């Protein structure tokens, strides 16, 4: 199956499960590097601009988009993404391949797909310098915009920004209730950024001498400007630096003045914060785990042979850390609304139902960790969410129900807009350091 066929097959699966979208990369076996890149680009753009593309497609439909069969939605979305969001793809190639693929599922739908995509092609204009909140253009990730020959975006400002950026209107409204409307719109535009590769170099020897690393505006971080093909060699040659967004690193930094002997990293994920903790506290022992079996296995490989970091199962952790941990780090599962440029599919799942489910998980994780704390121990709770229910409200709940007292609290808002230098970019999130109420 060619590159587009593989993408359309995946999009058909996503259309059937939306708002749940698979994060697994498109299978590139047998594809050239160019075709693999094309497949990845189409899948990526549809994933983060589903709302935008659906709206534009519905302008050319006489029936609701969601009433179409999943393969038809896949062909239309994949074709529209190529026409509107990607460059150097001939319109006839985007249209013809979409039509031919859908014929294999239901030949009767080919005419519909052809008509919708040709309508979008006729409406698609050139790139312009910027979006400027127009009804006849769509913002792009590099700060430019794709002009439309019709002013089809909604007249109401909130709905217009929601459609233009692909952020659901319900989420944009939530943000607008917490911050100014202008700041909420900036958050929506931020989600279109292509995040740079940022290194934590705060513990590295002579980072200024490392080629292809440009200083970030925050001390201790540098942006990688080299070829991706050389990235692996750099990472394997240095143990004193690692890939970590500046916002993520700041969260752990609120514990920098502590002197723990035993640290528990209960939701270690890929081990990025574990590495930071090991560098911050060179005399501490660290017990780390993750309930996901794949992440646990990856952690074991990452820290194999480490003298101070042990990857253990949850039962071993509870037993060995019982009433001994000086610092328990809880980077808990969350809505990911602070990292939407990296997790674009997460914005479609934000809802009151999801919030209640996540809050229950977060509370349970904290409660389960308390028996590990020493008498003087601290809890460092963090999320990559912007939602107060998961952040400040959670810290308040922990104080009222778990006897924990806030020492330091840090909210980090996302930074960076499409087209701005990668040295300004950072993810958003929240962190709070708490003790037993001394």
C-alpha positions as CSV (number, residue, x, y, z in Angstrom):
1,X,0.0,0.0,0.0
2,X,1.3,3.5,-0.9
3,X,1.8,6.3,1.5
4,X,-1.5,8.0,1.0
5,X,-3.3,4.6,1.2
6,X,-1.8,3.9,4.6
7,X,-2.8,7.3,5.9
8,X,-6.4,7.0,4.6
9,X,-6.6,3.6,6.3
10,X,-5.5,5.0,9.6
11,X,-7.8,8.0,9.2
12,X,-10.7,5.7,8.6
13,X,-10.0,4.0,11.9
14,X,-9.7,7.4,13.6
15,X,-12.9,8.6,12.1
16,X,-14.6,5.6,13.6
17,X,-13.3,6.3,17.1
18,X,-13.0,10.1,17.2
19,X,-12.4,11.9,19.5
20,X,-10.0,9.1,20.3
21,X,-7.2,9.2,17.7
22,X,-4.3,6.7,17.5
23,X,-0.8,8.1,18.3
24,X,1.0,5.2,16.7
25,X,3.2,6.4,13.8
26,X,2.1,5.4,10.3
27,X,3.8,2.2,9.2
28,X,6.6,3.3,6.8
29,X,7.9,-0.2,6.0
30,X,8.8,-0.3,2.3
31,X,8.3,3.4,1.7
32,X,10.9,5.8,0.6
33,X,12.0,8.5,3.1
34,X,10.0,11.1,1.0
35,X,6.8,9.0,1.0
36,X,7.2,8.2,4.7
37,X,7.5,11.9,5.4
38,X,4.4,12.6,3.3
39,X,2.4,10.0,5.2
40,X,3.5,11.4,8.6
41,X,2.8,15.0,7.5
42,X,-0.8,14.2,6.4
43,X,-1.6,12.2,9.5
44,X,-0.2,14.9,11.7
45,X,-2.0,17.8,10.1
46,X,-5.4,15.9,10.1
47,X,-4.9,15.0,13.7
48,X,-4.3,18.5,15.0
49,X,-6.7,20.3,12.5
50,X,-9.6,17.9,12.5
51,X,-12.0,20.7,13.6
52,X,-10.8,23.1,10.9
53,X,-10.8,20.5,8.1
54,X,-14.3,19.2,9.1
55,X,-15.7,22.8,9.0
56,X,-14.3,23.5,5.5
57,X,-15.5,20.2,4.2
58,X,-19.0,20.7,5.6
59,X,-19.1,24.0,3.6
60,X,-19.1,21.7,0.5
61,X,-21.5,19.0,1.8
62,X,-25.3,18.8,1.8
63,X,-25.3,16.4,4.7
64,X,-23.6,16.4,8.2
65,X,-20.0,15.3,8.0
66,X,-20.4,12.9,10.9
67,X,-23.2,11.1,9.0
68,X,-20.7,10.0,6.3
69,X,-19.1,6.6,6.4
70,X,-15.7,6.5,8.1
71,X,-13.8,5.8,4.8
72,X,-15.4,8.7,3.1
73,X,-14.6,11.0,6.0
74,X,-11.0,9.7,5.9
75,X,-10.6,10.4,2.2
76,X,-12.1,13.9,2.5
77,X,-10.0,14.9,5.5
78,X,-6.8,13.5,4.0
79,X,-7.4,15.2,0.7
80,X,-8.4,18.5,2.3
81,X,-5.3,18.5,4.5
82,X,-3.1,18.3,1.4
83,X,-4.9,21.0,-0.4
84,X,-5.1,23.5,2.5
85,X,-2.2,22.8,4.9
86,X,0.6,21.2,2.9
87,X,2.8,22.8,0.2
88,X,4.1,21.5,-3.1
89,X,1.4,18.9,-3.5
90,X,-0.5,19.2,-6.9
91,X,-4.2,19.5,-6.4
92,X,-4.9,16.8,-8.9
93,X,-2.6,14.4,-7.0
94,X,-4.4,15.1,-3.7
95,X,-7.8,14.7,-5.2
96,X,-7.2,11.7,-7.5
97,X,-5.5,9.6,-4.9
98,X,-8.3,10.3,-2.4
99,X,-11.0,9.3,-4.9
100,X,-9.1,6.2,-6.0
101,X,-8.7,5.0,-2.5
102,X,-12.3,5.4,-1.5
103,X,-13.4,3.5,-4.6
104,X,-11.9,0.4,-3.0
105,X,-14.4,0.8,-0.1
106,X,-17.5,2.0,-1.8
107,X,-17.4,3.1,-5.5
108,X,-20.6,4.9,-5.1
109,X,-19.0,7.4,-2.8
110,X,-16.2,8.4,-5.1
111,X,-18.3,11.1,-6.8
112,X,-19.0,12.7,-3.4
113,X,-15.4,12.8,-2.4
114,X,-14.4,14.2,-5.8
115,X,-17.0,16.9,-5.6
116,X,-16.0,18.0,-2.1
117,X,-12.3,18.1,-2.8
118,X,-12.7,19.9,-6.1
119,X,-14.8,22.5,-4.3
120,X,-12.1,23.0,-1.7
121,X,-9.4,23.2,-4.4
122,X,-11.3,25.9,-6.2
123,X,-11.6,27.9,-3.0
124,X,-8.0,27.5,-1.9
125,X,-5.8,30.5,-2.5
126,X,-2.1,31.4,-2.0
127,X,-0.1,31.7,1.1
128,X,-0.3,35.1,2.8
129,X,2.0,36.6,5.4
130,X,-0.3,36.2,8.5
131,X,-3.8,35.3,9.5
132,X,-5.0,38.5,11.3
133,X,-8.3,37.0,12.5
134,X,-9.7,36.9,9.0
135,X,-12.8,35.0,7.8
136,X,-11.2,34.2,4.5
137,X,-7.9,32.6,5.6
138,X,-6.6,29.7,7.8
139,X,-3.5,30.1,10.0
140,X,-0.6,27.8,9.4
141,X,2.1,26.5,11.7
142,X,4.9,28.8,10.4
143,X,3.0,32.0,11.1
144,X,1.7,32.4,7.6
145,X,-1.9,31.6,6.4
146,X,-3.7,30.0,3.5
147,X,-6.0,32.5,1.9
148,X,-9.5,31.3,0.9
149,X,-11.5,32.8,-2.0
150,X,-14.6,32.9,0.2
151,X,-15.1,34.3,3.7
152,X,-16.5,31.1,5.2
153,X,-15.2,31.2,8.7
154,X,-17.8,32.1,11.4
155,X,-18.5,35.7,12.1
156,X,-18.6,35.3,15.9
157,X,-15.0,35.8,17.2
158,X,-14.8,32.8,19.5
159,X,-16.2,30.4,16.9
160,X,-14.0,31.9,14.2
161,X,-10.8,31.3,16.3
162,X,-12.0,27.8,17.2
163,X,-12.5,26.8,13.6
164,X,-9.3,28.6,12.4
165,X,-7.0,26.9,14.9
166,X,-8.9,23.6,15.3
167,X,-9.4,24.1,19.1
168,X,-13.0,23.0,20.1
169,X,-15.1,26.1,21.0
170,X,-16.0,24.5,24.4
171,X,-12.3,24.4,25.3
172,X,-11.6,27.9,24.0
173,X,-14.5,29.2,26.0
174,X,-13.1,27.5,29.2
175,X,-9.8,29.3,28.6
176,X,-11.6,32.6,28.0
177,X,-13.2,32.3,31.4
178,X,-9.8,32.0,33.1
179,X,-7.7,34.4,31.2
180,X,-8.5,37.3,28.9
181,X,-10.2,36.7,25.5
182,X,-7.0,37.9,23.8
183,X,-4.8,35.5,25.8
184,X,-7.2,32.6,25.1
185,X,-6.9,33.3,21.4
186,X,-3.1,33.3,21.8
187,X,-3.3,29.9,23.5
188,X,-5.3,28.6,20.6
189,X,-2.7,29.9,18.1
190,X,0.0,28.4,20.2
191,X,-1.4,24.9,19.6
192,X,-0.4,25.3,15.9
193,X,3.3,25.6,16.7
194,X,5.8,22.9,15.7
195,X,7.6,22.5,18.9
196,X,11.4,22.7,18.7
197,X,13.8,20.1,20.1
198,X,15.0,21.6,23.4
199,X,17.8,20.3,25.6
200,X,18.2,20.6,29.3
201,X,21.8,21.8,29.5
202,X,21.7,23.1,33.0
203,X,24.0,20.3,34.2
204,X,26.1,20.0,31.1
205,X,29.8,20.7,30.9
206,X,30.5,23.6,28.5
207,X,27.2,23.5,26.6
208,X,28.2,26.6,24.6
209,X,30.8,24.5,22.9
210,X,28.3,21.9,21.6
211,X,27.5,22.5,17.9
212,X,23.9,23.0,16.7
213,X,22.6,24.2,20.1
214,X,21.2,27.7,20.3
215,X,20.6,29.3,23.7
216,X,16.9,29.3,24.8
217,X,15.6,32.5,26.4
218,X,15.5,30.5,29.7
219,X,18.9,29.7,31.2
220,X,19.9,26.1,31.3
221,X,18.1,25.2,28.0
222,X,19.2,25.1,24.4
223,X,17.4,24.6,21.2
224,X,18.7,22.0,18.7
225,X,19.2,23.4,15.2
226,X,21.0,20.5,13.6
227,X,19.8,17.6,11.4
228,X,17.5,15.0,13.0
229,X,19.8,12.3,11.6
230,X,22.6,13.6,13.9
231,X,20.4,13.8,17.0
232,X,21.0,10.2,18.1
233,X,24.8,10.6,17.9
234,X,24.6,13.7,20.1
235,X,22.4,12.0,22.7
236,X,24.6,8.9,22.9
237,X,27.8,10.9,23.2
238,X,26.7,13.0,26.2
239,X,25.2,11.8,29.5
240,X,25.0,15.3,31.0
241,X,22.3,16.6,28.7
242,X,18.9,15.4,27.5
243,X,15.9,16.4,25.6
244,X,13.4,18.3,27.9
245,X,11.2,21.2,27.3
246,X,11.9,24.3,29.5
247,X,8.5,24.3,31.0
248,X,8.8,20.7,32.1
249,X,12.2,21.4,33.6
250,X,10.9,24.4,35.5
251,X,8.3,22.2,37.2
252,X,11.0,20.0,38.9
253,X,13.1,23.0,39.6
254,X,10.8,24.1,42.5
255,X,12.4,21.4,44.6
256,X,16.0,22.5,43.9
257,X,16.7,23.6,47.5
258,X,15.9,20.3,49.1
259,X,18.5,17.7,50.1
260,X,16.6,14.4,49.8
261,X,18.3,11.0,50.3
262,X,15.6,8.9,48.9
263,X,13.4,10.1,46.0
264,X,10.3,8.2,44.6
265,X,9.3,8.9,41.0
266,X,5.9,7.3,40.8
267,X,4.8,8.2,37.3
268,X,8.2,8.3,35.6
269,X,7.0,7.9,32.0
270,X,9.9,8.1,29.6
271,X,12.3,9.0,32.5
272,X,13.0,12.6,31.5
273,X,12.2,14.1,34.9
274,X,14.0,11.1,36.5
275,X,17.2,12.2,34.7
276,X,16.7,15.7,35.9
277,X,16.1,14.6,39.5
278,X,19.3,12.5,39.3
279,X,21.2,15.6,38.1
280,X,19.6,17.9,40.6
281,X,20.3,15.6,43.6
282,X,23.6,13.8,43.0
283,X,23.6,12.2,46.5
284,X,20.1,10.9,46.4
285,X,18.9,7.4,45.6
286,X,15.9,7.2,43.2
287,X,13.3,4.5,43.0
288,X,11.2,5.0,39.8
289,X,8.3,3.1,38.2
290,X,5.4,3.5,35.8
291,X,2.3,1.4,35.7
292,X,2.4,1.2,31.8
293,X,4.3,-2.0,30.9
294,X,5.9,-0.5,27.8
295,X,7.1,2.7,29.6
296,X,8.4,0.5,32.5
297,X,10.4,-1.6,30.1
298,X,11.8,1.6,28.4
299,X,12.7,3.0,31.8
300,X,14.6,-0.2,32.7
301,X,16.6,0.1,29.5
302,X,17.3,3.8,30.0
303,X,18.7,3.4,33.5
304,X,20.3,-0.1,33.2
305,X,23.5,0.0,35.1
306,X,22.8,3.2,37.0
307,X,24.2,3.2,40.5
308,X,21.6,5.6,41.9
309,X,18.4,5.1,39.8
310,X,16.5,1.8,40.2
311,X,13.5,0.9,38.1
312,X,11.2,-1.3,40.2
313,X,7.6,-2.6,40.2
314,X,5.0,-0.8,42.2
315,X,4.9,-3.5,45.0
316,X,8.6,-3.3,45.5
317,X,8.4,0.5,45.5
318,X,5.8,0.6,48.2
319,X,7.7,-1.9,50.3
320,X,11.2,-0.3,50.1
321,X,10.0,3.3,50.3
322,X,7.5,2.9,53.1
323,X,7.8,5.9,55.4
324,X,11.3,6.6,53.9
325,X,10.9,8.9,50.9
326,X,12.1,12.4,51.4
327,X,10.6,13.5,48.1
328,X,7.8,11.8,46.2
329,X,7.4,13.1,42.6
330,X,4.0,12.7,41.0
331,X,3.9,13.8,37.4
332,X,0.3,12.6,37.1
333,X,-1.9,11.7,34.1
334,X,-3.7,14.8,33.0
335,X,-5.6,16.4,30.1
336,X,-2.4,17.6,28.4
337,X,-3.8,21.0,27.6
338,X,-0.5,22.6,28.3
339,X,1.3,20.5,25.6
340,X,-1.3,20.6,22.7
341,X,1.4,21.3,20.1
342,X,2.8,17.9,21.0
343,X,-0.5,16.2,21.8
344,X,-3.0,17.8,19.4
345,X,-5.5,15.0,19.7
346,X,-5.9,15.7,23.4
347,X,-7.9,18.9,22.8
348,X,-10.9,16.9,21.5
349,X,-11.3,14.9,24.7
350,X,-11.5,17.7,27.2
351,X,-14.9,17.6,28.8
352,X,-16.5,17.7,32.3
353,X,-16.7,13.8,32.2
354,X,-13.0,13.6,31.4
355,X,-12.1,16.1,34.1
356,X,-13.9,14.2,36.8
357,X,-12.3,10.9,35.7
358,X,-8.8,12.5,35.7
359,X,-9.3,14.2,39.1
360,X,-10.3,10.9,40.6
361,X,-7.1,9.3,39.2
362,X,-4.9,12.1,40.4
363,X,-6.4,12.1,43.9
364,X,-5.9,8.3,44.2
365,X,-2.3,8.5,43.0
366,X,-1.5,11.1,45.7
367,X,-3.3,9.2,48.4
368,X,-1.5,6.0,47.5
369,X,1.9,7.8,47.7
370,X,1.4,9.2,51.2
371,X,2.5,6.1,53.1
372,X,5.9,6.4,51.4
373,X,6.6,9.8,52.9
374,X,9.1,10.2,55.7
375,X,8.1,12.4,58.6
376,X,9.9,15.4,56.8
377,X,9.0,14.3,53.3
378,X,7.5,16.3,50.5
379,X,5.2,15.7,47.6
380,X,6.0,17.3,44.3
381,X,2.7,17.1,42.3
382,X,2.8,18.2,38.6
383,X,0.8,18.2,35.4
384,X,1.1,19.4,31.9
385,X,-2.4,20.8,32.1
386,X,-3.8,24.3,32.1
387,X,-7.1,23.4,33.8
388,X,-7.5,24.7,37.3
389,X,-9.4,21.6,38.4
390,X,-6.3,19.5,37.9
391,X,-3.9,22.1,39.3
392,X,-4.8,24.8,41.9
393,X,-8.0,23.1,42.9
394,X,-6.2,19.8,43.4
395,X,-3.6,21.4,45.7
396,X,-6.5,22.9,47.7
397,X,-8.2,19.5,47.9
398,X,-5.0,17.8,49.0
399,X,-4.6,20.3,51.8
400,X,-8.2,19.8,53.0
401,X,-8.3,16.0,52.7
402,X,-4.7,14.8,53.0
403,X,-3.2,17.2,55.4
404,X,-0.7,18.6,52.9
405,X,0.5,22.2,53.0
406,X,1.7,24.2,50.0
407,X,5.4,25.3,50.1
408,X,5.8,26.4,46.5
409,X,3.4,26.6,43.6
410,X,4.3,27.3,40.0
411,X,1.9,27.7,37.0
412,X,3.7,27.9,33.6
413,X,1.7,29.2,30.7
414,X,2.6,28.1,27.2
415,X,4.7,30.5,25.2
416,X,5.4,30.9,21.6
417,X,3.3,31.6,18.5
418,X,3.5,30.1,15.0
419,X,6.4,31.6,13.1
420,X,8.3,32.8,16.3
421,X,11.8,31.6,17.1
422,X,12.0,28.2,18.8
423,X,14.1,29.8,21.5
424,X,10.9,31.4,22.8
425,X,8.9,28.3,22.9
426,X,7.9,26.4,26.0
427,X,5.1,24.0,27.1
428,X,2.6,24.9,29.8
429,X,1.9,23.1,33.1
430,X,1.6,23.3,36.9
431,X,3.7,22.1,39.8
432,X,3.2,22.4,43.6
433,X,5.6,21.3,46.4
434,X,3.8,20.2,49.5
435,X,4.7,18.9,53.0
436,X,2.7,17.3,55.8
437,X,1.7,20.6,57.3
438,X,4.6,21.8,59.3
